[in-house]
Amino acid sequence: MYAVVAERSVPEDPLAGLRTGPWPEPRPPEGWATVEVRAAALNHHDLWTLRGVAVLPGQLPVVLGSDAAGVDEDGREVIVYPVIGDPLAGRGDETLDPAVEFLSVHWPGTLAQRVSVPHRCLVPKPAELSFAEAACLPGAWLTAYRMLFEKSGVEPGGVVLVQGAGGGVGTAAVRLGSAAGLRVWAVSRSAEKRRRLTELGAERVLAPDERLPHKVEAVIDTVGEATYAASLKALRTGGRLVLSGATTGGLPPADLGRLFANQLSVVGSTMGTADQLARLAAFCVRTGVRPVVDRVLPLSRVREGLAAMDAGELFGKVVLVP
């Protein structure tokens, strides 16, 4: 089958380690299913793997990708949940299983014509969602869903600030939060992205150096080092910073004095559960909210999508069609 593979890690030129072409067909263990991929979406994790940051010893080569939607062996339309773990071992949350594994890390990923996962990782795809829309949900959109509705503690009517709001998680947070009745403020360096974020439902859009009208209850941040200090300063007393990424680096000054003096919380968040993915899909159907797709490309043009993501030229997700 055709697949997109991280063959080696090249920190200074990540696309140099990319290979596309023939790859062995999946050989699923007992209890697993093979899905014919109809659409897959890119994530920053794909670039981190190519840079060698998110790579385990002996991992490469590996098929990239963690997000997909397709058709299983019984002809059912499904969304692929990329977390392979035991909910019981994680106290009801498979992402907390100490032995948790992930597609494109421990197992071949979704940027291929076919992918195999355990049967419990197949979430029914609502007919109302296209394959391209559904393929965006397991990564960025599920991450934003959990950050907003489980981790942030903000109730409808409360104010949440989204850093780096033009990216995949950022646009998802704006759409989901505004649809759920949160007052969403969005920060982006790009004037064009700020205009589009208003169209997505952001109550207020700001450039990174703009002063906030007042402090907020929670900040959603995937940017990391470049925005960490501003995110802490944006929080009201008792506020919460929810982090799910560090695209600009992961070692900012902790600012412990601000943390304890203002009784702030810094909360980490990684993806979500399979049950949350199903509820996210249902939420999209009920509200009419749909993922923001920047572009749809054939799988053979994956380099174009990765380069655009690396340059920050996207508004929403890149979807690839095998």
C-alpha positions in Angstrom: 0.0 0.0 0.0 1.0 3.7 -0.3 2.1 5.4 2.9 3.9 8.4 4.4 6.9 7.3 6.4 9.3 9.1 8.8 12.5 7.3 7.7 14.9 9.3 9.8 15.0 12.4 11.9 16.6 15.6 10.6 16.1 18.4 13.2 17.2 21.2 10.9 15.3 20.0 7.9 12.4 17.7 8.9 11.1 17.0 5.5 14.5 15.5 4.5 13.6 12.5 6.6 10.3 11.9 4.9 9.6 9.1 2.4 6.4 8.3 0.5 5.7 5.2 -1.4 5.1 1.5 -0.9 4.8 0.1 2.6 3.8 -3.3 3.9 0.1 -3.9 4.5 -1.1 -3.9 8.1 -0.9 -7.2 10.0 -3.4 -6.7 12.8 -3.2 -8.8 16.0 -6.2 -10.7 17.2 -8.9 -8.3 18.3 -7.8 -5.5 15.9 -9.5 -4.2 12.8 -8.2 -2.8 9.5 -9.7 0.5 8.3 -9.6 1.7 4.7 -8.6 5.3 5.2 -10.8 7.8 3.4 -9.2 10.9 4.9 -6.4 11.7 7.4 -5.3 14.9 9.0 -1.9 16.3 9.8 -0.7 17.2 13.3 2.4 19.0 14.7 3.4 15.6 16.2 4.2 14.6 12.6 6.8 17.4 12.4 8.2 16.6 15.9 8.7 13.0 14.8 10.6 14.1 11.7 12.7 16.4 13.8 13.6 13.7 16.3 11.8 15.3 19.3 8.9 12.9 19.6 10.9 9.8 18.6 11.4 6.7 20.7 14.7 4.7 20.5 14.4 2.3 17.6 11.0 3.8 16.5 12.0 4.8 13.0 11.0 4.1 10.3 7.3 4.5 11.1 4.2 5.5 9.3 3.2 9.0 10.3 -0.3 10.2 11.3 -2.7 9.9 14.2 -6.0 11.2 12.8 -8.2 9.4 10.3 -11.7 8.4 9.2 -12.6 5.6 6.9 -14.5 2.3 6.5 -13.9 -0.8 8.5 -13.9 -4.4 7.4 -17.7 -4.7 7.8 -18.4 -1.6 5.7 -19.1 0.7 8.7 -18.0 4.4 8.5 -15.7 5.0 11.5 -13.4 7.5 13.1 -10.1 6.1 14.2 -9.2 6.8 17.9 -5.4 6.8 18.0 -4.9 6.0 21.7 -4.3 2.3 22.5 -4.8 1.8 26.2 -6.9 0.1 28.8 -9.5 2.4 30.4 -9.5 0.2 33.6 -5.7 0.6 34.0 -6.2 4.4 33.7 -9.0 4.6 36.3 -11.6 5.0 33.5 -9.3 7.0 31.2 -7.2 5.1 28.6 -4.9 8.1 28.2 -3.8 7.6 31.9 -2.9 3.9 31.4 0.8 3.6 32.3 1.2 1.3 29.4 -0.6 3.5 26.9 0.5 3.5 23.3 -0.2 5.7 20.3 -0.5 5.4 16.6 2.6 6.7 14.7 4.7 6.2 17.9 4.3 2.6 18.9 2.2 1.4 15.9 2.0 2.5 12.2 0.0 5.6 11.8 -2.9 6.9 9.6 -1.1 8.5 6.7 -1.6 5.4 4.6 -4.2 3.7 2.5 -5.0 1.4 5.5 -4.4 1.4 9.2 -5.1 -1.2 11.9 -6.3 -0.5 15.5 -8.1 -2.4 18.3 -11.8 -2.7 17.7 -12.4 -0.5 20.8 -10.6 2.3 18.9 -13.3 2.5 16.2 -15.9 5.3 16.9 -18.9 5.4 14.6 -18.8 8.3 12.2 -22.1 10.2 12.1 -23.5 10.4 8.5 -23.8 14.2 8.9 -20.0 14.5 9.0 -17.9 14.1 5.9 -14.8 11.9 6.0 -12.6 15.0 5.8 -14.4 16.7 8.8 -14.4 13.5 10.8 -10.7 13.0 10.2 -10.0 16.3 12.0 -11.7 15.2 15.3 -9.4 12.7 17.0 -6.4 15.0 17.4 -6.8 18.8 17.5 -10.5 18.8 18.0 -10.6 16.2 20.7 -7.7 17.9 22.4 -9.6 21.2 22.4 -12.8 19.5 23.6 -11.1 18.1 26.6 -9.1 21.3 27.4 -12.3 23.4 27.3 -14.9 21.1 28.8 -12.9 18.9 31.3 -9.8 20.9 32.2 -10.5 24.6 32.0 -13.3 24.8 34.6 -15.0 27.6 32.7 -18.8 27.5 32.6 -21.0 29.1 29.9 -20.7 32.9 30.1 -17.1 32.7 31.4 -14.1 34.1 29.4 -11.4 31.9 28.0 -8.4 33.1 26.1 -7.0 31.0 23.2 -3.3 31.5 22.4 -2.1 30.7 18.8 -5.8 30.6 17.8 -5.2 30.2 14.1 -3.9 26.6 14.4 -5.8 23.3 14.5 -6.4 23.2 18.3 -6.9 27.0 18.4 -9.6 27.1 15.7 -11.3 24.1 17.3 -11.3 25.8 20.7 -12.8 29.0 19.3 -15.6 27.0 17.5 -16.4 24.6 20.3 -16.2 27.2 23.0 -18.4 29.8 21.3 -20.9 27.1 20.4 -21.1 26.0 24.0 -21.7 29.5 25.3 -18.2 30.5 26.5 -16.9 34.0 25.8 -13.9 33.2 23.7 -11.1 35.6 23.2 -8.5 34.7 20.5 -4.9 35.7 20.0 -3.1 35.5 16.6 -0.2 37.3 15.0 -1.9 37.4 11.7 -4.4 40.2 10.9 -6.1 37.9 8.3 -6.5 35.1 10.9 -7.9 37.5 13.4 -10.6 38.5 10.9 -11.4 34.9 10.3 -11.5 34.0 14.0 -14.2 36.6 14.5 -16.2 34.8 11.8 -15.7 31.5 13.8 -17.3 33.0 16.8 -14.5 34.7 18.8 -16.0 37.5 20.9 -12.7 39.4 20.8 -9.6 39.0 18.8 -6.2 40.4 19.7 -2.7 40.7 18.5 0.0 39.2 20.9 1.0 42.6 22.2 -2.5 43.9 22.8 -3.7 44.6 26.3 -6.6 42.6 27.5 -9.7 44.5 28.7 -9.6 42.4 31.9 -8.1 39.2 33.1 -9.7 35.8 32.1 -10.8 32.6 33.9 -8.7 30.3 31.8 -6.1 30.2 29.0 -5.9 27.5 26.3 -2.3 27.3 25.1 -0.5 25.0 22.7 2.3 27.4 21.8 4.4 26.9 24.9 7.5 28.9 25.7 6.7 32.0 23.6 3.3 32.6 25.2 3.7 31.1 28.7 4.5 34.3 30.5 1.7 36.2 28.8 -0.8 33.4 29.5 0.0 33.5 33.2 -0.3 37.3 33.3 -3.7 37.0 31.5 -5.3 34.9 34.3 -7.4 36.3 37.1 -6.7 35.2 40.7 -7.5 31.5 40.9 -7.4 31.1 37.1 -6.2 28.1 35.2 -3.7 27.7 32.3 -4.4 24.6 30.3 -1.4 23.4 28.2 -1.4 20.7 25.5 1.6 21.6 23.4 4.9 23.4 23.2 5.5 24.2 19.6 7.9 27.1 20.5 9.7 25.2 23.2 8.9 23.6 26.5 11.2 25.2 29.1 9.8 28.7 30.0 10.5 30.3 33.4 8.1 28.8 35.9 7.3 32.2 37.5 6.5 30.4 40.8 5.9 33.6 42.7 3.0 34.5 40.3 1.6 31.0 40.6 1.4 30.8 44.4 0.6 34.5 45.0 -2.4 34.4 42.6 -3.3 30.8 43.3 -3.0 29.9 39.7 -3.2 26.4 38.3 -1.2 25.0 35.4 -2.9 21.9 34.0 -1.5 19.5 31.3 -3.9 17.9 28.8 -3.3 15.2 26.2 -6.0 14.3 23.6 -9.1 12.8 25.2 -10.9 9.5 25.7 -12.8 7.4 23.1 -16.0 8.3 24.9 -15.2 12.0 24.6 -14.5 11.5 20.9 -17.9 10.0 20.4 -19.5 12.9 22.4 -17.5 15.4 20.3 -18.9 14.0 17.1 -22.4 14.1 18.5 -21.8 17.7 19.6 -20.8 18.7 16.1 -24.0 17.1 14.7 -26.3 18.8 17.2 -24.8 22.2 16.9 -23.8 22.3 13.3 -20.2 23.1 14.2 -17.7 21.7 11.7 -13.9 21.5 11.8 -12.0 24.2 10.0 -10.2 22.7 7.0 -7.4 24.8 5.5 -6.9 22.6 2.5 -7.5 19.1 1.2 -4.6 17.4 -0.6 -3.9 14.0 -2.1 -1.7 11.9 0.2 1.1 12.2 -2.4 1.3 16.0 -1.7 1.9 15.5 2.0 5.2 17.6 1.8 3.2 20.6 0.8 0.9 20.3 3.8 3.8 19.7 6.2 5.7 22.6 4.9 2.7 24.9 5.3 2.2 23.7 8.9 5.9 24.2 9.7 5.7 27.8 8.3 2.5 28.6 10.3 0.7 29.3 7.1 -2.5 27.4 8.0 -5.9 28.4 9.3 -7.3 25.1 10.6 -6.4 21.6 9.5 -4.6 20.0 6.5 -6.6 16.9 5.4 -5.0 14.3 3.2 -6.9 11.9 0.9 -5.2 8.6 -0.1 
